[in-house]
Amino acid sequence: MEYDEIKGQRMEELKKRQLEEERQEETEAKIALIIRTLLTDEARNRLNNVKIVNQQLYLKTVQSILYLQNAGQLQGKVGEQELKMLLEKLRNKKEIKITRK
């Protein structure tokens, strides 16, 4: 009886993981589609490079682009230079660390 319970729990955990992975893939696909419409090819390539190197900066950048688009502050597609400026602004927003002597 214990074996069946453990097996059932493992199956439930596996199903939960699969659902979570599917949701994450769907979200990534939606983001990719939106980014494809908002960025030029060069900017999209740069953003993909950022994604490989720094996932957190990538997510902040995508959030900022979506916010700007929803606020109506984007005119046309975002170019590589505009993306560079946005990345620089987001990169400079690091936390200030205080060290004690």
N, CA, C and O atoms as a GROMACS GRO file, in nm:
protein
  404
    1MET      N    1   0.082  -0.119   0.000
    1MET     CA    2   0.000   0.000   0.000
    1MET      C    3   0.087   0.125   0.000
    1MET      O    4   0.054   0.221  -0.070
    2GLU      N    5   0.195   0.128   0.075
    2GLU     CA    6   0.283   0.242   0.079
    2GLU      C    7   0.347   0.267  -0.057
    2GLU      O    8   0.364   0.381  -0.099
    3TYR      N    9   0.382   0.160  -0.124
    3TYR     CA   10   0.443   0.171  -0.256
    3TYR      C   11   0.348   0.242  -0.353
    3TYR      O   12   0.391   0.327  -0.430
    4ASP      N   13   0.221   0.206  -0.348
    4ASP     CA   14   0.123   0.268  -0.437
    4ASP      C   15   0.106   0.417  -0.404
    4ASP      O   16   0.090   0.499  -0.494
    5GLU      N   17   0.109   0.450  -0.276
    5GLU     CA   18   0.097   0.590  -0.235
    5GLU      C   19   0.216   0.672  -0.284
    5GLU      O   20   0.200   0.782  -0.336
    6ILE      N   21   0.335   0.616  -0.265
    6ILE     CA   22   0.457   0.685  -0.310
    6ILE      C   23   0.455   0.699  -0.461
    6ILE      O   24   0.491   0.805  -0.514
    7LYS      N   25   0.415   0.596  -0.530
    7LYS     CA   26   0.408   0.600  -0.676
    7LYS      C   27   0.308   0.706  -0.721
    7LYS      O   28   0.332   0.779  -0.817
    8GLY      N   29   0.195   0.714  -0.653
    8GLY     CA   30   0.094   0.814  -0.686
    8GLY      C   31   0.145   0.955  -0.662
    8GLY      O   32   0.120   1.045  -0.743
    9GLN      N   33   0.217   0.975  -0.553
    9GLN     CA   34   0.273   1.107  -0.523
    9GLN      C   35   0.375   1.146  -0.629
    9GLN      O   36   0.378   1.261  -0.673
   10ARG      N   37   0.458   1.053  -0.668
   10ARG     CA   38   0.559   1.082  -0.771
   10ARG      C   39   0.494   1.117  -0.903
   10ARG      O   40   0.539   1.208  -0.973
   11MET      N   41   0.388   1.046  -0.937
   11MET     CA   42   0.317   1.074  -1.062
   11MET      C   43   0.256   1.215  -1.058
   11MET      O   44   0.260   1.287  -1.157
   12GLU      N   45   0.200   1.252  -0.944
   12GLU     CA   46   0.143   1.386  -0.929
   12GLU      C   47   0.251   1.493  -0.943
   12GLU      O   48   0.230   1.594  -1.009
   13GLU      N   49   0.366   1.470  -0.880
   13GLU     CA   50   0.476   1.565  -0.890
   13GLU      C   51   0.522   1.579  -1.034
   13GLU      O   52   0.549   1.690  -1.080
   14LEU      N   53   0.531   1.468  -1.104
   14LEU     CA   54   0.572   1.470  -1.244
   14LEU      C   55   0.473   1.548  -1.329
   14LEU      O   56   0.514   1.626  -1.415
   15LYS      N   57   0.345   1.527  -1.306
   15LYS     CA   58   0.242   1.599  -1.380
   15LYS      C   59   0.249   1.749  -1.353
   15LYS      O   60   0.234   1.830  -1.444
   16LYS      N   61   0.272   1.786  -1.227
   16LYS     CA   62   0.285   1.928  -1.191
   16LYS      C   63   0.404   1.991  -1.262
   16LYS      O   64   0.394   2.102  -1.313
   17ARG      N   65   0.516   1.920  -1.264
   17ARG     CA   66   0.635   1.971  -1.333
   17ARG      C   67   0.610   1.990  -1.481
   17ARG      O   68   0.650   2.090  -1.540
   18GLN      N   69   0.543   1.892  -1.541
   18GLN     CA   70   0.513   1.902  -1.684
   18GLN      C   71   0.422   2.021  -1.713
   18GLN      O   72   0.445   2.094  -1.809
   19LEU      N   73   0.320   2.040  -1.630
   19LEU     CA   74   0.231   2.155  -1.648
   19LEU      C   75   0.306   2.286  -1.634
   19LEU      O   76   0.285   2.380  -1.711
   20GLU      N   77   0.394   2.293  -1.534
   20GLU     CA   78   0.472   2.414  -1.512
   20GLU      C   79   0.564   2.442  -1.631
   20GLU      O   80   0.577   2.557  -1.674
   21GLU      N   81   0.627   2.339  -1.683
   21GLU     CA   82   0.714   2.356  -1.800
   21GLU      C   83   0.635   2.401  -1.922
   21GLU      O   84   0.681   2.485  -1.999
   22GLU      N   85   0.515   2.344  -1.941
   22GLU     CA   86   0.431   2.384  -2.054
   22GLU      C   87   0.390   2.530  -2.041
   22GLU      O   88   0.392   2.604  -2.140
   23ARG      N   89   0.354   2.572  -1.922
   23ARG     CA   90   0.316   2.713  -1.899
   23ARG      C   91   0.434   2.805  -1.928
   23ARG      O   92   0.417   2.910  -1.989
   24GLN      N   93   0.551   2.765  -1.883
   24GLN     CA   94   0.669   2.848  -1.905
   24GLN      C   95   0.700   2.857  -2.054
   24GLN      O   96   0.735   2.964  -2.104
   25GLU      N   97   0.689   2.747  -2.126
   25GLU     CA   98   0.712   2.748  -2.270
   25GLU      C   99   0.611   2.837  -2.343
   25GLU      O  100   0.646   2.910  -2.435
   26GLU      N  101   0.484   2.829  -2.300
   26GLU     CA  102   0.380   2.914  -2.359
   26GLU      C  103   0.410   3.061  -2.335
   26GLU      O  104   0.396   3.144  -2.425
   27THR      N  105   0.452   3.094  -2.213
   27THR     CA  106   0.485   3.232  -2.179
   27THR      C  107   0.602   3.281  -2.263
   27THR      O  108   0.599   3.392  -2.315
   28GLU      N  109   0.706   3.199  -2.275
   28GLU     CA  110   0.822   3.236  -2.356
   28GLU      C  111   0.784   3.256  -2.502
   28GLU      O  112   0.836   3.346  -2.569
   29ALA      N  113   0.694   3.172  -2.553
   29ALA     CA  114   0.650   3.186  -2.691
   29ALA      C  115   0.572   3.316  -2.711
   29ALA      O  116   0.589   3.384  -2.813
   30LYS      N  117   0.489   3.351  -2.614
   30LYS     CA  118   0.413   3.477  -2.623
   30LYS      C  119   0.507   3.596  -2.619
   30LYS      O  120   0.492   3.691  -2.696
   31ILE      N  121   0.606   3.591  -2.530
   31ILE     CA  122   0.702   3.700  -2.520
   31ILE      C  123   0.780   3.713  -2.650
   31ILE      O  124   0.802   3.824  -2.699
   32ALA      N  125   0.822   3.601  -2.706
   32ALA     CA  126   0.897   3.603  -2.832
   32ALA      C  127   0.815   3.664  -2.944
   32ALA      O  128   0.867   3.740  -3.025
   33LEU      N  129   0.687   3.632  -2.949
   33LEU     CA  130   0.600   3.687  -3.053
   33LEU      C  131   0.585   3.838  -3.037
   33LEU      O  132   0.591   3.913  -3.134
   34ILE      N  133   0.566   3.882  -2.915
   34ILE     CA  134   0.550   4.026  -2.889
   34ILE      C  135   0.680   4.100  -2.922
   34ILE      O  136   0.679   4.204  -2.986
   35ILE      N  137   0.793   4.044  -2.876
   35ILE     CA  138   0.923   4.106  -2.901
   35ILE      C  139   0.951   4.113  -3.051
   35ILE      O  140   1.008   4.211  -3.099
   36ARG      N  141   0.912   4.011  -3.123
   36ARG     CA  142   0.933   4.009  -3.269
   36ARG      C  143   0.861   4.126  -3.337
   36ARG      O  144   0.910   4.180  -3.436
   37THR      N  145   0.746   4.164  -3.283
   37THR     CA  146   0.672   4.275  -3.344
   37THR      C  147   0.723   4.412  -3.299
   37THR      O  148   0.703   4.511  -3.369
   38LEU      N  149   0.790   4.417  -3.183
   38LEU     CA  150   0.831   4.546  -3.128
   38LEU      C  151   0.976   4.584  -3.157
   38LEU      O  152   1.011   4.702  -3.148
   39LEU      N  153   1.061   4.486  -3.192
   39LEU     CA  154   1.203   4.513  -3.211
   39LEU      C  155   1.245   4.487  -3.355
   39LEU      O  156   1.188   4.404  -3.425
   40THR      N  157   1.347   4.562  -3.397
   40THR     CA  158   1.408   4.534  -3.527
   40THR      C  159   1.489   4.405  -3.515
   40THR      O  160   1.512   4.356  -3.404
   41ASP      N  161   1.532   4.350  -3.628
   41ASP     CA  162   1.609   4.226  -3.626
   41ASP      C  163   1.738   4.239  -3.546
   41ASP      O  164   1.773   4.151  -3.468
   42GLU      N  165   1.809   4.351  -3.566
   42GLU     CA  166   1.935   4.372  -3.496
   42GLU      C  167   1.912   4.381  -3.345
   42GLU      O  168   1.988   4.324  -3.266
   43ALA      N  169   1.808   4.454  -3.306
   43ALA     CA  170   1.778   4.470  -3.164
   43ALA      C  171   1.737   4.336  -3.103
   43ALA      O  172   1.774   4.304  -2.990
   44ARG      N  173   1.660   4.259  -3.178
   44ARG     CA  174   1.618   4.128  -3.130
   44ARG      C  175   1.737   4.034  -3.111
   44ARG      O  176   1.743   3.959  -3.014
   45ASN      N  177   1.833   4.039  -3.205
   45ASN     CA  178   1.954   3.958  -3.191
   45ASN      C  179   2.033   3.998  -3.067
   45ASN      O  180   2.082   3.912  -2.994
   46ARG      N  181   2.045   4.128  -3.044
   46ARG     CA  182   2.117   4.176  -2.927
   46ARG      C  183   2.046   4.130  -2.799
   46ARG      O  184   2.111   4.086  -2.704
   47LEU      N  185   1.915   4.141  -2.798
   47LEU     CA  186   1.839   4.100  -2.680
   47LEU      C  187   1.853   3.950  -2.655
   47LEU      O  188   1.859   3.907  -2.540
   48ASN      N  189   1.857   3.871  -2.761
   48ASN     CA  190   1.878   3.727  -2.744
   48ASN      C  191   2.016   3.698  -2.688
   48ASN      O  192   2.032   3.605  -2.609
   49ASN      N  193   2.117   3.776  -2.728
   49ASN     CA  194   2.251   3.760  -2.671
   49ASN      C  195   2.251   3.794  -2.522
   49ASN      O  196   2.317   3.727  -2.442
   50VAL      N  197   2.177   3.897  -2.486
   50VAL     CA  198   2.166   3.934  -2.345
   50VAL      C  199   2.098   3.821  -2.267
   50VAL      O  200   2.136   3.790  -2.154
   51LYS      N  201   1.998   3.760  -2.329
   51LYS     CA  202   1.926   3.650  -2.264
   51LYS      C  203   2.020   3.535  -2.231
   51LYS      O  204   2.009   3.473  -2.125
   52ILE      N  205   2.113   3.507  -2.321
   52ILE     CA  206   2.208   3.398  -2.300
   52ILE      C  207   2.302   3.430  -2.183
   52ILE      O  208   2.333   3.344  -2.101
   53VAL      N  209   2.346   3.556  -2.178
   53VAL     CA  210   2.447   3.595  -2.080
   53VAL      C  211   2.386   3.630  -1.944
   53VAL      O  212   2.438   3.590  -1.840
   54ASN      N  213   2.276   3.704  -1.945
   54ASN     CA  214   2.220   3.757  -1.820
   54ASN      C  215   2.067   3.750  -1.826
   54ASN      O  216   2.001   3.842  -1.876
   55GLN      N  217   2.011   3.641  -1.776
   55GLN     CA  218   1.867   3.618  -1.782
   55GLN      C  219   1.789   3.726  -1.709
   55GLN      O  220   1.682   3.767  -1.754
   56GLN      N  221   1.841   3.772  -1.596
   56GLN     CA  222   1.771   3.873  -1.516
   56GLN      C  223   1.762   4.007  -1.591
   56GLN      O  224   1.657   4.071  -1.591
   57LEU      N  225   1.870   4.047  -1.654
   57LEU     CA  226   1.869   4.171  -1.732
   57LEU      C  227   1.774   4.158  -1.851
   57LEU      O  228   1.705   4.254  -1.886
   58TYR      N  229   1.772   4.041  -1.912
   58TYR     CA  230   1.681   4.016  -2.024
   58TYR      C  231   1.536   4.035  -1.979
   58TYR      O  232   1.459   4.103  -2.046
   59LEU      N  233   1.500   3.976  -1.866
   59LEU     CA  234   1.363   3.988  -1.818
   59LEU      C  235   1.326   4.132  -1.783
   59LEU      O  236   1.215   4.176  -1.812
   60LYS      N  237   1.419   4.204  -1.721
   60LYS     CA  238   1.395   4.346  -1.690
   60LYS      C  239   1.374   4.426  -1.818
   60LYS      O  240   1.288   4.513  -1.824
   61THR      N  241   1.454   4.396  -1.920
   61THR     CA  242   1.445   4.468  -2.046
   61THR      C  243   1.313   4.440  -2.114
   61THR      O  244   1.247   4.533  -2.163
   62VAL      N  245   1.272   4.314  -2.119
   62VAL     CA  246   1.144   4.279  -2.180
   62VAL      C  247   1.030   4.347  -2.105
   62VAL      O  248   0.937   4.399  -2.167
   63GLN      N  249   1.038   4.346  -1.972
   63GLN     CA  250   0.936   4.415  -1.892
   63GLN      C  251   0.929   4.562  -1.927
   63GLN      O  252   0.820   4.617  -1.944
   64SER      N  253   1.044   4.626  -1.938
   64SER     CA  254   1.048   4.769  -1.969
   64SER      C  255   0.991   4.797  -2.107
   64SER      O  256   0.915   4.892  -2.126
   65ILE      N  257   1.027   4.714  -2.204
   65ILE     CA  258   0.976   4.734  -2.341
   65ILE      C  259   0.825   4.717  -2.343
   65ILE      O  260   0.755   4.796  -2.407
   66LEU      N  261   0.773   4.616  -2.275
   66LEU     CA  262   0.628   4.596  -2.271
   66LEU      C  263   0.558   4.710  -2.200
   66LEU      O  264   0.450   4.753  -2.241
   67TYR      N  265   0.619   4.761  -2.093
   67TYR     CA  266   0.561   4.875  -2.021
   67TYR      C  267   0.556   4.998  -2.111
   67TYR      O  268   0.454   5.067  -2.118
   68LEU      N  269   0.667   5.024  -2.180
   68LEU     CA  270   0.670   5.140  -2.270
   68LEU      C  271   0.568   5.126  -2.382
   68LEU      O  272   0.505   5.224  -2.423
   69GLN      N  273   0.552   5.006  -2.432
   69GLN     CA  274   0.456   4.983  -2.540
   69GLN      C  275   0.314   5.004  -2.490
   69GLN      O  276   0.232   5.067  -2.557
   70ASN      N  277   0.284   4.952  -2.372
   70ASN     CA  278   0.150   4.967  -2.315
   70ASN      C  279   0.121   5.112  -2.279
   70ASN      O  280   0.005   5.155  -2.283
   71ALA      N  281   0.224   5.188  -2.243
   71ALA     CA  282   0.206   5.328  -2.208
   71ALA      C  283   0.198   5.417  -2.332
   71ALA      O  284   0.173   5.537  -2.322
   72GLY      N  285   0.220   5.358  -2.449
   72GLY     CA  286   0.213   5.434  -2.573
   72GLY      C  287   0.335   5.519  -2.599
   72GLY      O  288   0.327   5.616  -2.675
   73GLN      N  289   0.447   5.487  -2.539
   73GLN     CA  290   0.568   5.567  -2.554
   73GLN      C  291   0.660   5.516  -2.664
   73GLN      O  292   0.765   5.575  -2.690
   74LEU      N  293   0.622   5.408  -2.730
   74LEU     CA  294   0.704   5.357  -2.841
   74LEU      C  295   0.642   5.398  -2.973
   74LEU      O  296   0.523   5.379  -2.997
   75GLN      N  297   0.726   5.456  -3.058
   75GLN     CA  298   0.681   5.490  -3.192
   75GLN      C  299   0.756   5.399  -3.288
   75GLN      O  300   0.877   5.412  -3.304
   76GLY      N  301   0.686   5.306  -3.350
   76GLY     CA  302   0.751   5.213  -3.440
   76GLY      C  303   0.828   5.107  -3.364
   76GLY      O  304   0.806   5.084  -3.246
   77LYS      N  305   0.920   5.043  -3.436
   77LYS     CA  306   0.999   4.937  -3.374
   77LYS      C  307   1.119   4.996  -3.301
   77LYS      O  308   1.173   5.099  -3.340
   78VAL      N  309   1.159   4.927  -3.195
   78VAL     CA  310   1.277   4.968  -3.119
   78VAL      C  311   1.400   4.921  -3.193
   78VAL      O  312   1.413   4.803  -3.227
   79GLY      N  313   1.492   5.013  -3.219
   79GLY     CA  314   1.615   4.982  -3.290
   79GLY      C  315   1.725   4.940  -3.196
   79GLY      O  316   1.709   4.941  -3.074
   80GLU      N  317   1.837   4.903  -3.254
   80GLU     CA  318   1.949   4.855  -3.174
   80GLU      C  319   2.004   4.964  -3.082
   80GLU      O  320   2.036   4.935  -2.967
   81GLN      N  321   2.015   5.087  -3.131
   81GLN     CA  322   2.067   5.196  -3.048
   81GLN      C  323   1.976   5.224  -2.929
   81GLN      O  324   2.023   5.246  -2.818
   82GLU      N  325   1.845   5.224  -2.954
   82GLU     CA  326   1.750   5.247  -2.844
   82GLU      C  327   1.760   5.135  -2.741
   82GLU      O  328   1.754   5.159  -2.621
   83LEU      N  329   1.774   5.013  -2.790
   83LEU     CA  330   1.787   4.899  -2.700
   83LEU      C  331   1.916   4.908  -2.619
   83LEU      O  332   1.917   4.877  -2.500
   84LYS      N  333   2.024   4.952  -2.682
   84LYS     CA  334   2.151   4.970  -2.610
   84LYS      C  335   2.134   5.070  -2.497
   84LYS      O  336   2.182   5.047  -2.386
   85MET      N  337   2.066   5.181  -2.524
   85MET     CA  338   2.044   5.282  -2.421
   85MET      C  339   1.960   5.226  -2.306
   85MET      O  340   1.989   5.250  -2.189
   86LEU      N  341   1.856   5.151  -2.341
   86LEU     CA  342   1.770   5.092  -2.239
   86LEU      C  343   1.849   4.991  -2.155
   86LEU      O  344   1.835   4.988  -2.033
   87LEU      N  345   1.930   4.909  -2.220
   87LEU     CA  346   2.012   4.811  -2.148
   87LEU      C  347   2.110   4.881  -2.054
   87LEU      O  348   2.132   4.837  -1.941
   88GLU      N  349   2.169   4.990  -2.102
   88GLU     CA  350   2.264   5.065  -2.019
   88GLU      C  351   2.195   5.123  -1.896
   88GLU      O  352   2.250   5.118  -1.786
   89LYS      N  353   2.075   5.177  -1.914
   89LYS     CA  354   2.001   5.232  -1.801
   89LYS      C  355   1.968   5.123  -1.700
   89LYS      O  356   1.984   5.142  -1.579
   90LEU      N  357   1.923   5.008  -1.749
   90LEU     CA  358   1.886   4.900  -1.659
   90LEU      C  359   2.009   4.839  -1.592
   90LEU      O  360   2.001   4.795  -1.477
   91ARG      N  361   2.120   4.836  -1.662
   91ARG     CA  362   2.243   4.780  -1.606
   91ARG      C  363   2.297   4.870  -1.495
   91ARG      O  364   2.356   4.820  -1.399
   92ASN      N  365   2.277   5.001  -1.508
   92ASN     CA  366   2.330   5.095  -1.409
   92ASN      C  367   2.245   5.101  -1.282
   92ASN      O  368   2.285   5.163  -1.184
   93LYS      N  369   2.129   5.038  -1.282
   93LYS     CA  370   2.042   5.041  -1.165
   93LYS      C  371   2.077   4.929  -1.068
   93LYS      O  372   1.990   4.853  -1.026
   94LYS      N  373   2.202   4.918  -1.035
   94LYS     CA  374   2.247   4.816  -0.942
   94LYS      C  375   2.229   4.867  -0.799
   94LYS      O  376   2.228   4.987  -0.773
   95GLU      N  377   2.215   4.772  -0.709
   95GLU     CA  378   2.199   4.809  -0.569
   95GLU      C  379   2.331   4.863  -0.514
   95GLU      O  380   2.440   4.819  -0.552
   96ILE      N  381   2.318   4.958  -0.424
   96ILE     CA  382   2.436   5.013  -0.360
   96ILE      C  383   2.468   4.926  -0.239
   96ILE      O  384   2.383   4.902  -0.152
   97LYS      N  385   2.590   4.879  -0.235
   97LYS     CA  386   2.632   4.793  -0.124
   97LYS      C  387   2.716   4.876  -0.027
   97LYS      O  388   2.808   4.947  -0.068
   98ILE      N  389   2.684   4.864   0.099
   98ILE     CA  390   2.756   4.936   0.203
   98ILE      C  391   2.846   4.836   0.275
   98ILE      O  392   2.801   4.734   0.325
   99THR      N  393   2.973   4.868   0.279
   99THR     CA  394   3.067   4.781   0.351
   99THR      C  395   3.112   4.850   0.477
   99THR      O  396   3.138   4.971   0.478
  100ARG      N  397   3.122   4.775   0.581
  100ARG     CA  398   3.167   4.829   0.709
  100ARG      C  399   3.312   4.798   0.729
  100ARG      O  400   3.360   4.690   0.694
  101LYS      N  401   3.384   4.895   0.786
  101LYS     CA  402   3.527   4.876   0.813
  101LYS      C  403   3.552   4.849   0.957
  101LYS      O  404   3.667   4.831   0.997
   0.00000   0.00000   0.00000
